[in-house]
């Protein structure tokens, strides 16, 4: 039961990091799209949504590469420092949850666009 609690805590921490990263991506892409599309709100929202999806999908592909490669899930060189932040999850799972969080923010923006 304790391991499940630690897994959920680590997953929520990784998702929190993903949400912070998605806000950074959102603000940078918002500025770029606002300049490119000259303030057209619908096009700016679509550009931000697409950039979040692209970066989120690339993050998910990166996490998939960790699981496919044989030695990628081995203990890290700085395992002690890693265990201070994440007790149960390895690097592949953390990247997976970050990618999921970035895609969730993209889905929220897509929902805003459709309404």
C-alpha positions as CSV (number, residue, x, y, z in Angstrom):
1,X,0.0,0.0,0.0
2,X,2.9,2.3,0.8
3,X,4.4,1.7,-2.7
4,X,1.2,2.7,-4.4
5,X,1.0,5.9,-2.4
6,X,4.6,6.7,-3.3
7,X,3.8,6.0,-7.0
8,X,0.8,8.3,-7.0
9,X,2.8,11.0,-5.2
10,X,5.6,10.7,-7.8
11,X,3.2,10.7,-10.7
12,X,1.5,13.8,-9.4
13,X,4.8,15.5,-8.9
14,X,5.8,14.7,-12.5
15,X,2.4,15.9,-13.7
16,X,3.0,19.1,-11.8
17,X,6.3,19.6,-13.5
18,X,4.6,18.9,-16.8
19,X,1.9,21.6,-16.1
20,X,4.6,24.1,-15.3
21,X,6.5,23.2,-18.5
22,X,3.3,23.5,-20.5
23,X,2.7,27.0,-19.1
24,X,6.2,28.0,-20.2
25,X,5.6,26.5,-23.6
26,X,2.2,28.2,-23.8
27,X,3.6,31.6,-23.0
28,X,6.4,31.3,-25.5
29,X,4.2,30.0,-28.3
30,X,1.5,32.6,-27.4
31,X,4.0,35.4,-28.0
32,X,5.3,33.9,-31.2
33,X,1.8,33.1,-32.6
34,X,0.5,36.6,-31.6
35,X,3.2,38.2,-33.6
36,X,2.8,35.8,-36.6
37,X,-1.0,35.9,-36.8
38,X,-1.2,39.7,-35.9
39,X,-3.5,39.1,-32.9
40,X,-6.2,36.9,-34.6
41,X,-7.5,35.1,-31.5
42,X,-8.6,31.9,-33.2
43,X,-5.3,31.4,-35.1
44,X,-3.3,32.2,-32.0
45,X,-5.2,29.6,-30.0
46,X,-4.7,27.1,-32.8
47,X,-1.0,27.8,-32.9
48,X,-0.6,27.4,-29.2
49,X,-2.6,24.2,-29.2
50,X,-0.6,22.8,-32.0
51,X,2.7,23.6,-30.4
52,X,1.6,22.0,-27.1
53,X,0.5,18.9,-29.0
54,X,3.8,18.7,-31.0
55,X,6.0,19.0,-27.9
56,X,3.8,16.7,-25.9
57,X,3.9,14.0,-28.6
58,X,7.7,14.3,-29.0
59,X,7.9,13.9,-25.2
60,X,5.8,10.7,-25.4
61,X,8.0,9.4,-28.2
62,X,11.1,10.1,-26.0
63,X,9.5,8.2,-23.1
64,X,8.7,5.3,-25.5
65,X,12.3,5.2,-26.5
66,X,13.3,4.8,-22.9
67,X,11.1,1.7,-22.6
68,X,12.2,0.1,-25.9
69,X,15.9,0.5,-25.3
70,X,17.3,-2.2,-23.1
71,X,19.7,-0.3,-20.9
72,X,17.6,2.9,-20.6
73,X,15.8,1.8,-17.4
74,X,19.0,0.9,-15.6
75,X,19.8,3.0,-12.5
76,X,21.0,6.5,-13.2
77,X,24.6,7.8,-12.5
78,X,23.1,10.1,-9.9
79,X,20.6,7.7,-8.4
80,X,20.8,9.2,-4.9
81,X,19.9,12.7,-6.1
82,X,17.1,11.2,-8.2
83,X,15.7,9.3,-5.2
84,X,15.4,12.6,-3.3
85,X,12.8,13.8,-5.8
86,X,11.2,10.6,-7.1
87,X,11.0,7.6,-4.8
88,X,9.5,5.0,-7.2
89,X,9.5,6.3,-10.8
90,X,12.4,6.1,-13.1
91,X,13.3,8.6,-15.8
92,X,11.1,7.1,-18.5
93,X,8.0,7.2,-16.4
94,X,8.7,10.8,-15.3
95,X,9.0,11.9,-19.0
96,X,5.8,9.9,-19.8
97,X,3.8,11.8,-17.1
98,X,5.3,15.1,-18.2
99,X,4.2,14.4,-21.8
100,X,0.7,13.4,-20.6
101,X,0.4,16.7,-18.7
102,X,1.5,18.8,-21.7
103,X,-1.0,17.0,-23.9
104,X,-3.8,17.5,-21.3
105,X,-3.2,21.3,-21.4
106,X,-3.4,21.1,-25.2
107,X,-6.7,19.3,-24.9
108,X,-8.0,22.0,-22.6
109,X,-7.1,24.7,-25.1
110,X,-8.7,22.6,-27.9
111,X,-11.9,22.5,-25.8
112,X,-11.8,26.2,-25.3
113,X,-11.4,26.7,-29.1
114,X,-14.4,24.4,-29.8
115,X,-16.7,26.2,-27.5
